[in-house]
Amino acid sequence: MISSGNRGKAYVCKVAEWKLSRGTFRPGLLQKVQSNSEQAVKKAFAAASESIEEDPAKALKALDAALAGVGPATASAVLCRAFPKKVAFMSDEAMLGCGLFSKASEIKYDLKTFARFNETVLELSGVFLTS
C-alpha cells in the first residue's frame, strides 16, 4: 500500500513539478495536474495500489486515466517512489539506456511502451542484483 504521505494531491503536484523541471517544457501541464481534486487523487492511488502487484501497467493506467495532466511518464514518476521494486521511471535516458529505442526521436510515452520498458528494466535489475 502507498503511504499516506505519498498519495495526496500535494505529492502528485510536487512530482509533476520535478518532472517538468527536468524534461520538455509543457505549458499548462502543471495547472492541469493541480486541477485534480484531493479525492480524485486518493481514489486513483487506491486503484493503483490494488493492482500494482498483479500488473504495474494497470496501476499506471489507474493514474493516467483518472488524473488530468498525468500521463504515463508522470504516473511512472509518481509510482516508482512508492513501489521502487515494481515501477521504473520512464525517461528518455532510461528508455535509450535499456535499448528499447535507438534514438530519442523514436521514443513513445504510452501504456504499451511503459509495459515493455518496465519489464525490461525489472529484468535487468534482477540480473544486476544477482550478479
C-alpha positions as CSV (number, residue, x, y, z in Angstrom):
1,M,0.0,0.0,0.0
2,I,1.2,3.5,-0.7
3,S,2.0,5.5,2.4
4,S,-0.4,8.3,3.2
5,G,2.3,10.9,2.6
6,N,2.8,9.7,-1.0
7,R,-0.8,9.5,-2.2
8,G,-2.2,13.0,-2.0
9,K,-2.6,15.9,-4.4
10,A,0.4,17.8,-3.0
11,Y,2.7,14.8,-3.6
12,V,1.5,14.4,-7.2
13,C,1.9,18.1,-7.9
14,K,5.4,18.1,-6.4
15,V,6.4,15.1,-8.6
16,A,4.9,16.7,-11.7
17,E,6.8,19.9,-10.9
18,W,10.0,18.0,-10.5
19,K,9.5,16.1,-13.7
20,L,8.7,19.2,-15.7
21,S,11.8,20.9,-14.4
22,R,13.9,18.2,-16.0
23,G,12.2,17.4,-19.2
24,T,10.4,19.0,-22.1
25,F,8.6,22.2,-21.1
26,R,4.8,21.6,-21.4
27,P,2.9,24.8,-20.9
28,G,-0.2,24.4,-18.8
29,L,0.6,20.8,-17.8
30,L,1.3,21.6,-14.1
31,Q,-2.0,23.6,-13.9
32,K,-3.8,20.5,-15.2
33,V,-2.2,18.4,-12.5
34,Q,-3.1,21.0,-9.9
35,S,-6.8,20.9,-11.1
36,N,-7.3,17.4,-9.8
37,S,-9.2,17.2,-6.5
38,E,-7.7,15.6,-3.4
39,Q,-10.5,13.0,-3.6
40,A,-9.7,12.1,-7.2
41,V,-6.0,11.7,-6.5
42,K,-6.7,9.4,-3.4
43,K,-9.2,7.3,-5.4
44,A,-6.7,6.9,-8.3
45,F,-3.9,5.9,-5.8
46,A,-6.2,3.4,-4.2
47,A,-6.9,1.8,-7.6
48,A,-3.2,1.8,-8.4
49,S,-2.3,0.2,-5.0
50,E,-4.8,-2.6,-5.6
51,S,-3.3,-3.6,-9.0
52,I,0.4,-2.9,-8.5
53,E,1.4,-6.5,-7.5
54,E,-0.6,-8.1,-10.3
55,D,0.1,-5.6,-13.1
56,P,2.2,-2.5,-12.8
57,A,0.9,-1.2,-16.2
58,K,-2.6,-1.5,-14.8
59,A,-1.6,0.6,-11.8
60,L,0.0,3.2,-14.1
61,K,-3.2,3.3,-16.1
62,A,-5.2,4.0,-13.0
63,L,-3.4,7.3,-12.5
64,D,-3.1,8.1,-16.2
65,A,-6.9,7.6,-16.9
66,A,-8.2,9.3,-13.7
67,L,-6.0,12.3,-13.3
68,A,-5.8,15.4,-15.6
69,G,-2.2,16.2,-16.7
70,V,-0.8,12.8,-15.6
71,G,0.3,10.7,-18.5
72,P,2.4,7.5,-18.4
73,A,5.7,9.3,-17.7
74,T,4.4,11.3,-14.8
75,A,2.5,8.3,-13.5
76,S,5.7,6.3,-13.5
77,A,7.5,9.0,-11.6
78,V,4.7,9.1,-9.0
79,L,4.6,5.3,-8.6
80,C,8.3,4.5,-8.8
81,R,8.9,6.2,-5.5
82,A,6.2,4.3,-3.7
83,F,7.0,1.0,-5.5
84,P,10.7,1.0,-6.4
85,K,10.8,-2.7,-7.0
86,K,7.7,-2.7,-9.2
87,V,7.8,0.5,-11.3
88,A,10.7,2.2,-13.2
89,F,10.6,5.9,-14.1
90,M,10.1,6.4,-17.8
91,S,12.7,8.9,-19.0
92,D,14.4,9.4,-22.4
93,E,17.7,8.4,-20.8
94,A,16.3,5.2,-19.2
95,M,14.5,4.1,-22.4
96,L,17.5,4.7,-24.5
97,G,19.8,3.1,-21.9
98,C,17.8,-0.2,-21.7
99,G,17.9,-0.5,-25.5
100,L,14.2,-0.1,-26.3
101,F,14.9,2.8,-28.7
102,S,18.0,3.7,-30.6
103,K,17.3,7.5,-30.7
104,A,15.2,9.9,-28.7
105,S,13.0,10.9,-31.6
106,E,11.6,7.3,-31.7
107,I,10.5,7.2,-28.0
108,K,6.8,6.9,-27.3
109,Y,5.2,7.6,-24.0
110,D,2.2,5.3,-23.9
111,L,1.0,2.4,-21.8
112,K,2.2,-0.3,-24.2
113,T,5.7,1.2,-24.2
114,F,5.6,1.5,-20.4
115,A,4.8,-2.2,-20.1
116,R,7.8,-3.2,-22.3
117,F,10.1,-0.7,-20.6
118,N,9.1,-1.7,-17.1
119,E,9.5,-5.4,-17.8
120,T,12.9,-4.8,-19.4
121,V,14.2,-2.6,-16.5
122,L,12.9,-5.1,-13.9
123,E,14.6,-8.0,-15.7
124,L,17.9,-6.0,-16.0
125,S,17.7,-5.0,-12.3
126,G,17.3,-8.7,-11.4
127,V,20.5,-9.5,-13.4
128,F,22.5,-6.9,-11.6
129,L,21.1,-7.7,-8.2
130,T,22.0,-11.4,-8.5
131,S,25.5,-11.0,-10.0
